[in-house]
């Protein structure tokens, strides 16, 4: 038995923020029964809440929020007639399943790729049969984290692809999308989404003798099968397990089921506890892709007990008579699957909610001793919420306590037995539903009063919080998010300002150790990650602008180069864009026309309308070059945006290539050239800027030795303000989100629907100032009349509808249709009025 009341040293949980409903509203938000909650890999949280009107009518609502802006809640009238019992995000975090007590299942997807605009176009129905378990079919993608190799240099050693078959595949091995659900009457229903949009649905009984299923859960095996665990709610009855195989035969979905070994909870076989815990209240597989381990909780009115079980293959003893007839040699010994208990707790307060980790930690040995030694790794703990308002993080195998959180200001002594604690007059505030984030560093809970709380979970759970250990864990999880594409907001909760510089440097160091191909794939993601880290420290906040500008520059460079077409179809292997890069790197001449004559200008010919449509992007390139050169004399100022570009040979070389392209296009259509305000009518601004840019590039390019800019170059840059009007660049505003305000570890109290008054960073735009479309570089005015969308992470704003119809501009806009430059989700912004 494990004593759950004895927390381990160094265990740590604290409250980040609480968000609650407005107290005096016309309609009342009341927690639904049951209450469902789900946390996506994009750090979107979905939860249910009933809306009760004055005439007592109930509307079943699904609320979706971004953890960075929890007050900006999006509420969906779900049109479910009965209580919503299940919510489930898909692996990409862009679709959501909801199921209710009438057997209706709906699939919600983002409309126009907006996180606050959802629509349901497909679903299924098992009429009148409540859904008790719901899951998306497995897509066959499983990545294992090898914690014992966290110090390895290669990402391939730290994170490996596990051989795992999809639940169902299309022609060519592509995984088929769909969902599986279990009903209260013992039916399993599977819906398959065909590429044509058609939904194939089939329903089958779990076994011939159908019985009531009060609790169920779904897991997947590496061979493509599905395992369903089911219980009727009584601890005196066995917990049944079934194997479910899904296939498509003659354009119809087929379900085959098979009974697997069952188990009785240990507490029911103990004579001293036989009748103490009459009901099974929680039944969960430890992970969706871990069908061999299950967590069970049995409860009475006042207390609970938790048990962890594992399915093992054991040898079947053979009678001596049969041994003599046919001796068993080696692997030929018959085996049998048996459930064995791994661990169990003592008597606890009544458990109200359970949250399981999603982080796919790979342990070389699941022995309890190893599990105990490695308990400080994030992702090895699960959360238990109790009716007394406390939350315990326990090891998922040994059930040993790693951290405890008390919602009340005066926690009870941990050594006081649960059964001896005095009962309060009314029910204590406690979580009815909980979910862990995808890195297990944060936990969300919805309590019985409808409030939403987000808690931080220490990255070194169960051990003293040493800075070096915390940095190692945070770096490991940042790398995991970089590889998987998951959002890393919950990791930022734990980054202190003093850690930022070290994390950015170590992240860059690990990135440079990877292969050139992998670096190219991850190049934009690491820039976005560095930008989000730098927001957390006042010393590095100006570097946020540099990282976002570099993201924008890379995007412009790749888009403009992709517009170049070879003059003849039978061209060499290199594309015009690659030849441009090669020639510009080889020819160091400061005269732009001499560089230009080495290129095949016929490859740069574009339609006149296309060139004119690109003018705003070309203008930004020209303005940025002018701004950088004018700021060279002040390069000692780290607080000035753009500082890091002055010694970045790669970025300067990219700007130099773009200047050459712009020069050629200017010969075709002069009106597409950047417009400069010069003091002299005869001033060739493009030639001047290219000459100075080339000199600066030569000082820090990768091919040659680095050197400081000479005095002549600095003097010429000092004269630029007297020759050309220096533009005031519109730097990306700092986001108005929460994560940088949560660093002092003082919990914030927020209210749904009401934005808090937060102290904005110096780079943020004040209300009433002219706004700009950051992706199209178009001025929108102080109060835009066009509908816009904003990034939930970096604050980038752009118009929803394109004002331009040319192919090149459409190609540029398609890059950002799903996500922002930084990878953040889009959120529709309401029109503002003076």
C-alpha positions in Angstrom: 0.0 0.0 0.0 1.2 3.6 -0.7 0.4 6.3 1.7 -1.0 9.1 -0.5 -1.1 11.5 2.4 2.7 11.8 2.6 4.0 14.2 -0.1 7.5 13.8 -1.3 10.1 16.5 -0.6 10.3 19.2 -3.1 6.9 18.4 -4.7 5.5 21.7 -6.0 2.2 23.0 -7.4 0.9 26.5 -7.4 -2.0 28.4 -8.9 -1.3 30.4 -12.0 -4.8 32.0 -12.5 -8.5 31.6 -11.8 -11.2 32.6 -14.3 -14.8 32.9 -13.1 -18.2 34.0 -14.5 -19.8 37.4 -14.0 -21.9 37.2 -10.9 -24.8 39.4 -11.9 -25.6 38.3 -15.5 -29.1 37.9 -17.0 -28.4 34.3 -17.7 -26.8 31.9 -15.2 -23.8 29.7 -16.1 -24.1 26.5 -14.0 -21.8 23.5 -14.1 -23.2 20.7 -16.2 -23.7 17.2 -14.8 -21.5 15.5 -15.7 -18.9 18.1 -16.5 -16.5 17.4 -19.4 -13.2 19.1 -20.1 -10.4 18.6 -22.8 -7.0 20.2 -23.4 -5.6 20.2 -26.9 -1.9 20.1 -28.1 -2.4 23.7 -29.3 -3.2 24.7 -25.7 -6.9 25.3 -26.4 -9.2 24.2 -23.5 -12.8 23.0 -24.2 -15.3 22.5 -21.4 -19.0 22.2 -20.9 -21.2 24.5 -19.0 -25.0 24.8 -19.0 -26.7 28.2 -19.6 -29.8 28.6 -17.5 -32.2 31.4 -18.7 -34.8 33.3 -16.6 -37.5 30.8 -17.5 -35.2 27.9 -16.4 -34.5 26.6 -19.9 -31.1 24.9 -20.3 -28.8 25.4 -23.2 -25.9 22.9 -23.4 -22.8 25.1 -24.1 -19.3 24.2 -25.2 -16.8 26.8 -24.2 -13.4 27.1 -25.9 -10.5 29.3 -24.7 -6.9 29.9 -25.4 -4.8 29.5 -22.3 -3.0 32.8 -23.0 -6.2 34.8 -23.2 -8.6 32.9 -21.0 -11.0 35.8 -20.6 -11.7 35.8 -24.3 -14.0 32.9 -24.2 -15.8 31.5 -27.3 -19.1 29.8 -26.5 -20.8 27.4 -28.8 -24.5 26.5 -28.4 -23.9 22.8 -29.0 -27.6 21.9 -29.9 -27.2 18.8 -27.8 -30.6 18.1 -26.2 -29.1 16.1 -23.3 -26.1 16.6 -21.0 -22.7 16.5 -22.8 -20.8 13.5 -21.4 -17.6 13.5 -23.4 -15.2 16.0 -25.2 -12.2 14.8 -27.2 -9.6 16.7 -29.2 -7.9 15.2 -32.2 -4.2 14.8 -32.5 -3.8 18.1 -34.4 -5.9 20.1 -31.9 -8.1 21.5 -34.7 -11.1 19.3 -34.4 -13.3 18.4 -31.4 -15.7 15.6 -30.7 -18.7 16.1 -28.3 -21.1 13.3 -27.2 -24.2 13.5 -25.1 -26.6 11.4 -22.9 -28.9 10.8 -25.9 -26.3 9.1 -28.0 -25.5 12.0 -30.3 -21.9 12.6 -31.4 -20.8 15.8 -33.2 -17.6 16.6 -34.9 -16.6 20.3 -34.6 -14.0 21.9 -36.8 -12.6 25.4 -37.2 -14.4 27.6 -39.7 -11.9 29.6 -41.8 -9.1 28.2 -39.5 -10.2 30.5 -36.7 -10.0 29.3 -33.1 -13.1 31.2 -32.1 -15.3 30.1 -35.0 -16.5 26.5 -35.0 -19.0 24.5 -37.0 -20.3 21.0 -36.9 -21.0 19.4 -40.3 -20.7 15.6 -39.5 -21.7 13.4 -36.7 -23.4 10.1 -35.7 -26.2 8.9 -33.5 -27.1 5.9 -31.3 -30.5 7.1 -30.5 -31.5 7.2 -26.8 -28.2 5.4 -25.7 -25.9 7.7 -23.6 -22.3 7.8 -24.6 -19.9 6.9 -21.7 -16.6 6.8 -23.6 -15.3 8.5 -26.8 -12.1 8.6 -28.7 -10.6 9.4 -32.1 -9.2 6.5 -34.0 -5.4 6.2 -33.7 -3.5 7.6 -36.7 -0.5 5.4 -36.2 1.8 8.3 -35.1 3.6 7.7 -31.8 6.7 9.5 -30.7 8.6 8.2 -27.6 10.6 10.4 -25.3 13.7 8.7 -24.0 14.4 10.5 -20.8 17.6 8.5 -20.2 19.0 10.0 -23.4 18.0 13.6 -22.7 21.7 14.6 -22.9 22.2 13.1 -26.4 23.0 15.5 -29.2 20.7 14.1 -31.8 16.9 14.7 -31.6 16.6 11.2 -33.2 18.0 9.6 -30.1 15.9 11.7 -27.7 12.6 11.2 -29.6 12.1 8.2 -31.7 9.2 7.1 -33.8 7.5 4.0 -32.4 6.2 1.4 -34.7 2.4 1.7 -34.2 -0.3 0.7 -36.7 -3.3 2.9 -37.3 -6.7 1.7 -36.3 -7.7 1.5 -39.9 -5.9 2.4 -43.2 -6.9 3.6 -46.6 -5.4 2.5 -49.9 -1.6 3.1 -49.7 -1.4 2.8 -45.9 -2.9 6.3 -45.2 -4.7 6.2 -41.8 -8.4 6.6 -42.0 -10.0 9.2 -39.8 -13.0 8.5 -37.5 -14.1 7.9 -34.0 -15.2 5.2 -31.6 -17.7 5.4 -28.8 -19.1 3.1 -26.1 -22.7 3.4 -24.9 -24.3 2.7 -21.5 -26.2 -0.3 -22.9 -22.9 -2.0 -23.9 -22.8 -1.1 -27.6 -19.6 0.1 -29.4 -20.2 2.4 -32.4 -17.5 3.4 -34.9 -17.8 6.2 -37.5 -15.3 6.5 -40.4 -14.7 9.7 -42.3 -14.1 8.9 -46.0 -12.1 11.4 -48.1 -15.2 12.2 -50.0 -16.9 13.5 -46.8 -19.2 10.5 -46.4 -19.5 9.0 -42.9 -19.6 5.2 -42.5 -21.1 4.2 -39.2 -21.5 0.8 -37.6 -22.7 -0.4 -34.2 -22.0 -3.7 -32.5 -22.5 -5.2 -29.1 -19.3 -5.5 -27.0 -20.3 -9.1 -26.1 -23.3 -11.4 -26.6 -24.6 -10.9 -23.1 -25.1 -7.1 -23.0 -25.1 -5.4 -19.7 -25.1 -1.9 -18.3 -21.9 0.0 -18.8 -21.6 2.9 -16.3 -17.9 3.5 -16.9 -15.7 2.8 -19.9 -12.4 3.8 -21.5 -10.7 3.2 -24.8 -7.1 2.5 -25.6 -5.1 1.3 -28.7 -2.6 -1.4 -29.3 0.5 -1.3 -31.6 -1.1 -3.8 -33.9 -4.0 -1.6 -34.8 -6.5 -3.1 -32.5 -8.7 -1.2 -30.0 -9.2 -2.2 -26.3 -12.3 -1.2 -24.4 -12.5 -1.4 -20.6 -16.0 -1.4 -19.1 -17.6 -1.6 -15.7 -21.2 -1.5 -14.5 -20.3 0.8 -11.6 -20.4 -1.8 -8.8 -17.1 -2.9 -7.3 -18.6 -6.3 -6.7 -18.7 -6.8 -10.5 -15.7 -7.5 -12.6 -14.0 -4.9 -14.8 -14.4 -6.3 -18.3 -12.0 -5.8 -21.2 -12.7 -6.3 -24.9 -10.6 -6.2 -28.1 -12.3 -4.4 -31.0 -11.2 -4.7 -34.6 -12.5 -2.3 -37.2 -12.4 -3.0 -41.0 -14.1 -1.9 -44.2 -15.8 -4.6 -46.2 -17.8 -3.8 -49.4 -17.9 -0.1 -48.5 -19.4 -0.9 -45.1 -17.8 -0.5 -41.7 -17.4 -3.8 -39.9 -16.7 -4.3 -36.1 -15.4 -7.5 -34.6 -15.2 -7.9 -30.8 -13.4 -10.4 -28.6 -13.4 -10.8 -24.8 -10.1 -10.3 -23.0 -9.2 -11.3 -19.4 -11.2 -9.3 -16.7 -10.3 -8.3 -13.1 -11.8 -7.7 -9.7 -10.5 -4.8 -7.7 -8.2 -5.8 -4.8 -10.3 -3.9 -2.3 -13.3 -6.1 -3.0 -11.3 -9.3 -2.3 -10.0 -8.0 1.0 -12.3 -9.2 3.7 -11.7 -6.0 5.8 -12.7 -3.7 2.9 -15.1 -5.8 1.0 -18.2 -3.6 1.5 -16.3 -0.3 2.3 -16.1 0.9 -1.3 -19.3 -0.3 -3.1 -18.9 1.8 -6.3 -16.3 2.1 -9.0 -16.2 5.8 -9.8 -13.2 6.1 -12.2 -11.8 3.8 -14.8 -8.9 5.0 -17.0 -6.2 3.5 -19.1 -2.9 5.2 -18.1 -2.5 6.3 -21.7 -4.4 6.1 -25.0 -1.7 3.9 -26.5 -1.0 1.9 -23.3 -3.8 -0.7 -23.2 -1.8 -2.9 -20.7 -2.1 -0.6 -17.7 -5.3 0.7 -16.1 -6.2 2.9 -13.2 -9.3 2.1 -11.0 -10.9 4.1 -8.2 -13.6 2.7 -5.9 -15.5 5.0 -3.6 -18.0 5.3 -0.8 -19.9 8.4 0.2 -16.9 9.8 2.1 -13.7 8.0 0.9 -11.9 6.3 -2.0 -9.2 3.9 -2.8 -7.1 3.9 -6.0 -5.4 0.9 -7.6 -3.1 0.5 -10.6 -3.2 -2.7 -12.6 -1.0 -4.1 -15.4 -1.7 -6.9 -18.0 1.1 -9.3 -18.2 1.9 -12.4 -20.2 2.7 -15.3 -17.9 3.8 -18.8 -18.6 1.1 -21.5 -18.1 2.3 -24.4 -16.0 2.0 -27.8 -17.8 1.2 -30.9 -15.9 4.0 -33.5 -15.6 1.9 -36.1 -17.5 1.8 -33.8 -20.5 5.4 -32.8 -20.0 6.5 -36.5 -20.5 4.3 -36.9 -23.6 5.4 -33.7 -25.2 8.3 -31.8 -23.5 8.0 -28.0 -23.6 11.1 -26.4 -25.0 12.0 -22.7 -25.0 9.4 -20.3 -26.4 6.9 -23.1 -27.0 5.7 -22.9 -23.4 2.0 -21.9 -23.4 1.3 -18.4 -22.0 -1.8 -16.7 -20.6 -2.7 -13.0 -20.1 -3.3 -12.0 -16.5 -4.0 -8.7 -14.7 -1.7 -8.1 -11.8 -2.0 -5.2 -9.4 1.0 -2.9 -9.4 0.1 -0.6 -6.5 -2.7 0.6 -4.4 -3.3 3.5 -2.0 -4.6 3.7 1.6 -8.0 5.1 2.3 -8.4 8.6 0.9 -10.9 11.4 0.8 -13.5 10.8 -1.9 -11.9 11.3 -5.4 -13.8 13.8 -7.5 -11.7 13.8 -10.7 -8.7 12.1 -12.4 -6.3 13.6 -15.0 -3.8 11.4 -16.8 -0.5 12.5 -18.5 -0.3 12.7 -22.4 3.5 12.8 -22.5 4.7 9.5 -24.1 7.6 8.9 -21.7 9.6 5.8 -22.6 11.1 3.8 -19.7 13.5 1.0 -20.3 12.0 -0.8 -17.4 8.6 -0.5 -15.7 9.8 -2.0 -12.5 8.5 0.0 -9.5 12.0 0.7 -8.2 13.0 2.3 -11.5 9.7 4.1 -11.6 10.3 5.5 -8.1 13.9 6.6 -9.0 12.7 8.4 -12.2 9.7 10.1 -10.6 11.0 13.6 -11.2 10.5 13.4 -14.9 7.5 15.4 -16.2 4.8 13.1 -17.6 5.1 10.3 -15.0 2.6 11.8 -12.7 -1.2 11.7 -12.8 -3.6 14.1 -10.9 -6.2 13.1 -8.4 -8.7 15.8 -7.1 -10.6 15.2 -3.9 -13.9 16.5 -2.4 -12.0 18.4 0.3 -10.6 20.7 -2.4 -7.1 19.3 -2.6 -5.2 18.0 -5.7 -2.5 15.3 -5.5 0.0 14.5 -8.2 1.0 10.8 -7.8 3.3 8.6 -9.7 1.4 6.8 -12.4 2.8 3.4 -11.5 3.7 3.4 -7.8 1.0 5.9 -6.8 3.4 7.7 -4.5 2.6 11.3 -3.8 4.8 13.8 -5.7 3.0 17.1 -4.9 -0.1 18.4 -3.1 -2.1 21.5 -3.8 -4.8 22.9 -1.4 -7.4 25.2 -2.7 -8.1 26.6 0.8 -5.8 29.1 2.4 -5.4 26.9 5.5 -4.6 23.4 4.4 -5.2 20.5 6.7 -2.2 18.6 8.2 -1.1 16.0 5.7 -0.7 13.3 8.4 -4.3 13.6 9.6 -6.3 10.5 8.4 -9.0 11.3 5.9 -11.7 9.5 7.8 -11.0 11.6 11.0 -11.3 14.9 9.3 -14.4 16.9 10.4 -17.0 17.4 7.6 -18.0 20.9 6.7 -21.6 22.1 6.7 -21.7 22.4 2.9 -19.8 20.8 0.1 -16.2 22.1 -0.3 -15.1 23.7 -3.6 -13.5 20.9 -5.5 -12.6 20.1 -9.1 -15.3 18.1 -11.0 -13.2 17.8 -14.1 -9.4 18.1 -14.7 -7.0 17.8 -17.6 -3.2 17.9 -17.8 -1.5 19.8 -20.6 0.4 17.9 -23.3 3.8 18.4 -21.5 2.3 17.7 -18.0 3.6 21.1 -16.8 0.1 22.6 -16.2 -3.3 21.4 -15.1 -6.7 22.9 -15.6 -9.6 22.2 -13.3 -13.3 23.2 -13.4 -14.8 23.2 -10.0 -18.4 22.7 -8.7 -19.0 26.5 -8.9 -18.0 26.7 -12.5 -14.7 28.5 -12.0 -11.7 27.5 -14.2 -8.3 27.2 -12.5 -4.9 26.7 -14.1 -2.1 25.3 -12.0 1.6 25.0 -12.6 3.2 21.6 -12.0 6.9 21.7 -11.3 9.2 20.2 -14.0 11.3 18.5 -11.3 8.4 17.0 -9.4 9.5 15.0 -6.3 13.0 16.5 -6.2 14.4 19.9 -4.9 13.9 22.5 -7.6 17.5 23.1 -8.6 17.9 25.6 -11.4 20.2 23.3 -13.5 17.7 20.4 -13.2 14.7 22.6 -14.1 16.6 24.0 -17.1 17.4 20.5 -18.3 13.8 19.4 -18.1 12.5 22.6 -19.7 15.0 22.4 -22.6 14.1 18.7 -23.2 10.4 19.6 -23.4 11.0 22.6 -25.6 12.9 20.3 -28.0 10.0 17.9 -27.9 7.5 20.7 -28.9 9.9 21.8 -31.6 9.9 18.3 -33.1 6.2 17.6 -32.7 4.9 21.1 -33.5 2.9 21.2 -30.3 2.3 24.6 -28.6 4.8 25.3 -25.7 2.8 27.8 -23.7 2.6 25.6 -20.6 6.4 25.3 -20.6 6.8 29.1 -20.6 4.8 29.1 -17.3 8.0 27.8 -15.6 10.6 30.0 -17.3 11.9 32.7 -14.9 13.5 35.9 -16.4 16.9 34.7 -15.2 16.6 31.5 -17.2 15.8 33.1 -20.6 19.3 33.8 -21.8 20.5 30.3 -20.9 17.5 28.6 -22.5 17.9 30.5 -25.7 21.6 29.7 -26.0 21.2 26.0 -25.1 18.2 25.7 -27.5 20.3 27.2 -30.3 23.3 25.0 -29.4 21.1 21.8 -29.6 19.6 23.0 -32.8 23.0 23.5 -34.5 23.9 19.9 -33.7 21.2 18.5 -35.9 21.5 17.6 -39.6 21.2 20.3 -42.2 18.0 18.9 -43.4 16.4 18.8 -40.0 17.7 22.4 -39.3 15.9 23.6 -42.4 12.6 21.9 -41.3 12.8 23.4 -37.8 14.3 26.8 -38.8 11.1 28.9 -38.4 9.9 27.0 -35.3 13.1 27.7 -33.3 12.8 31.4 -34.2 9.2 31.5 -32.9 10.3 29.6 -29.8 13.2 32.1 -29.1 10.8 35.0 -29.6 8.3 33.6 -27.0 11.1 33.0 -24.5 12.6 36.5 -24.9 9.2 38.1 -24.0 9.6 36.8 -20.5 12.6 38.9 -19.6 12.9 42.8 -19.7 16.5 42.3 -20.8 15.6 40.4 -23.9 12.2 41.8 -24.9 13.6 43.9 -27.8 15.0 40.7 -29.4 11.4 39.6 -29.9 11.1 42.1 -32.7 14.3 40.8 -34.3 13.1 37.1 -34.3 9.7 38.0 -35.7 11.3 40.2 -38.4 13.6 37.3 -39.3 10.6 35.1 -39.7 9.0 37.6 -42.0 12.2 38.1 -44.0 12.6 34.3 -44.5 9.0 34.1 -45.7 9.4 37.0 -48.1 12.6 35.6 -49.5 11.2 32.1 -50.1 8.0 33.4 -51.6 9.7 35.9 -54.0 12.3 33.3 -55.1 9.5 30.8 -55.8 8.0 33.2 -58.3 11.1 33.0 -60.5 10.8 30.6 -63.4 13.5 29.0 -65.6 13.5 30.4 -69.2 13.8 26.9 -70.6 12.2 23.7 -69.3 15.3 21.6 -69.7 17.3 23.6 -67.2 20.1 22.4 -64.9 19.2 21.0 -61.5 19.4 24.3 -59.7 16.4 26.5 -59.6 16.6 30.3 -60.4 16.4 31.0 -56.7 19.3 28.8 -55.9 21.4 30.3 -58.7 20.6 33.8 -57.4 21.8 32.8 -53.9 25.0 31.2 -55.4 25.9 34.2 -57.6 25.2 36.8 -54.9 27.4 34.9 -52.5 30.2 34.6 -55.0 30.2 38.1 -56.4 31.1 40.6 -53.7 30.9 43.7 -55.9 29.3 46.7 -54.3 27.8 47.8 -57.6 24.2 46.3 -57.9 24.3 46.6 -61.7 27.5 44.5 -62.0 25.9 41.8 -59.8 22.7 41.9 -61.9 24.4 41.3 -65.3 25.6 37.9 -64.0 22.0 36.7 -63.8 19.7 35.4 -66.4 17.2 38.3 -66.3 14.7 36.4 -68.4 14.1 34.2 -65.4 12.9 37.2 -63.5 10.1 38.3 -65.9 6.7 38.5 -64.2 3.3 39.8 -65.1 3.0 43.6 -64.6 0.0 43.2 -62.3 1.8 40.7 -60.2 4.8 43.1 -59.7 2.5 45.9 -58.7 0.6 43.7 -56.2 4.0 42.9 -54.6 4.9 46.5 -54.1 4.0 46.6 -50.3 6.3 43.7 -49.6 9.1 45.1 -51.7 8.7 48.5 -49.9 9.1 46.7 -46.6 12.4 45.2 -47.7 13.7 48.5 -48.9 12.6 50.3 -45.7 14.1 47.6 -43.5 17.5 47.8 -45.3 17.5 51.6 -44.9 16.6 51.4 -41.2 19.4 48.8 -40.5 22.0 50.9 -42.2 20.9 54.1 -40.5 21.1 52.3 -37.1 24.7 51.0 -37.7 26.4 53.9 -35.9 24.3 53.1 -32.8 25.0 49.3 -33.0 26.2 49.3 -29.4 22.6 49.8 -28.2 21.2 46.3 -27.4 17.8 47.8 -26.7 17.3 49.0 -30.2 15.2 46.6 -32.4 17.2 45.2 -35.3 20.5 45.1 -33.4 21.1 41.4 -34.0 20.8 41.8 -37.8 23.9 44.0 -38.0 26.1 40.9 -37.3 23.9 38.3 -39.0 25.7 37.4 -42.3 22.9 35.1 -43.4 20.1 37.6 -43.0 22.2 40.4 -44.6 22.9 38.1 -47.5 19.2 37.4 -47.9 18.4 41.1 -48.0 21.2 41.6 -50.5 19.6 39.0 -52.8 16.2 40.6 -52.5 17.6 44.0 -53.4 19.0 42.5 -56.6 15.6 41.0 -57.4 13.9 44.3 -56.7 16.3 46.1 -59.0 15.6 43.8 -61.9 11.8 44.0 -61.4 12.1 47.8 -61.2 13.4 47.7 -64.8 10.3 45.9 -65.9 7.8 48.0 -63.9 9.3 51.1 -62.1 6.2 51.6 -60.0 6.8 48.4 -58.0 10.1 49.8 -56.6 10.4 50.9 -53.0 9.6 54.6 -52.6 12.3 56.7 -50.8 12.1 60.4 -49.9 15.5 61.7 -51.0 17.1 65.2 -50.6 18.5 65.0 -54.1 16.5 64.2 -57.3 19.6 62.5 -58.9 20.2 60.2 -55.9 20.1 56.5 -56.9 18.8 55.2 -53.6 18.9 51.5 -54.5 22.5 51.6 -55.6 23.6 53.6 -52.5 21.8 51.1 -50.1 23.1 48.1 -51.9 26.7 49.4 -51.8 26.5 50.0 -48.0 24.7 46.7 -47.4 27.3 44.8 -49.3 30.1 46.4 -47.2 28.3 45.4 -44.0 27.6 41.9 -45.3 31.3 41.4 -46.2 32.2 42.1 -42.5 30.2 39.3 -41.1 29.5 36.8 -43.9 30.0 33.1 -43.2 32.6 32.5 -45.9 35.2 35.1 -44.7 36.7 36.1 -41.4 34.4 38.3 -39.3 35.6 41.9 -38.8 34.2 45.2 -37.5 32.7 47.7 -39.9 35.4 50.2 -40.9 35.1 53.9 -40.1 34.3 54.8 -43.7 31.2 52.6 -43.7 30.1 54.0 -40.3 30.6 57.6 -41.6 28.6 56.9 -44.7 25.8 55.4 -42.6 25.8 58.5 -40.4 25.2 60.6 -43.5 22.1 58.5 -44.5 19.6 60.6 -42.5 20.7 63.7 -44.4 20.3 61.9 -47.8 17.1 59.8 -47.2 14.1 60.0 -44.9 14.5 57.2 -42.4 11.2 55.3 -42.1 9.7 54.5 -38.7 9.2 50.7 -38.9 6.0 49.3 -37.5 7.4 46.6 -35.2 5.2 43.8 -34.2 3.3 44.7 -31.0 4.0 42.6 -28.0 1.2 40.3 -27.2 -1.3 41.3 -24.5 -1.3 37.7 -23.1 -0.8 36.4 -19.6 2.3 34.3 -19.6 4.8 37.2 -19.1 2.6 38.6 -16.3 2.6 35.3 -14.4 6.3 35.2 -13.6 6.1 36.6 -10.0 4.0 33.5 -9.2 1.2 35.6 -7.8 -2.1 34.0 -9.1 -4.3 36.3 -11.1 -8.1 36.5 -10.7 -9.8 36.9 -14.0 -13.3 37.1 -15.3 -14.8 35.5 -18.5 -15.7 38.1 -21.1 -13.7 41.0 -19.4 -10.1 41.7 -20.5 -7.9 42.5 -17.5 -6.1 45.8 -17.2 -2.5 44.7 -17.9 0.6 46.9 -18.1 1.6 46.7 -21.7 5.1 46.5 -22.9 6.8 49.5 -24.4 6.6 48.0 -27.9 2.8 47.6 -27.8 0.6 49.9 -29.7 -1.5 52.4 -27.7 -5.3 52.4 -28.4 -6.3 54.8 -31.2 -3.0 54.6 -33.0 -3.1 53.6 -36.7 -3.0 49.8 -37.2 -1.2 47.8 -39.9 -1.8 44.5 -41.5 1.5 42.8 -40.5 1.4 40.2 -43.2 0.3 42.3 -46.2 2.0 45.5 -44.9 -1.1 47.5 -45.5 -2.2 50.4 -43.3 -5.7 49.7 -41.8 -6.2 53.0 -39.9 -6.9 53.6 -36.3 -10.3 51.8 -36.5 -10.2 49.2 -39.3 -13.5 48.8 -41.2 -12.4 45.3 -42.5 -12.7 42.2 -40.3 -9.4 41.1 -39.0 -7.8 38.2 -37.2 -5.0 38.2 -34.7 -2.4 35.6 -33.6 -3.0 34.2 -30.2 0.7 34.1 -29.5 2.6 37.1 -31.1 -0.3 39.5 -31.6 0.2 39.7 -35.4 -2.9 41.2 -37.1 -4.1 40.7 -40.7 -7.3 41.0 -42.6 -9.7 38.1 -42.9 -10.4 38.7 -46.6 -7.8 39.4 -49.2 -8.1 42.8 -51.0 -6.0 41.5 -53.9 -6.8 38.8 -56.4 -3.4 38.2 -58.1 -1.9 34.7 -58.0 1.3 35.8 -56.3 -0.5 37.5 -53.5 -2.8 34.5 -53.0 0.3 32.3 -52.8 1.7 34.6 -50.1 -1.6 34.6 -48.2 -2.0 30.8 -48.4 1.1 30.4 -46.3 -0.7 31.9 -43.3 -4.2 30.6 -43.9 -4.0 28.1 -41.0 -1.3 29.5 -38.7 0.6 32.7 -38.1 4.3 33.3 -38.9 5.1 32.1 -35.4 2.8 29.0 -35.6 0.1 30.5 -33.4 -3.6 30.1 -34.1 -5.8 32.8 -35.5 -8.5 34.4 -33.5 -11.2 36.6 -35.0 -10.9 40.2 -33.8 -14.1 42.2 -33.3 -14.3 45.6 -35.1 -13.4 48.5 -32.8 -15.1 51.9 -33.0 -14.0 55.3 -31.8 
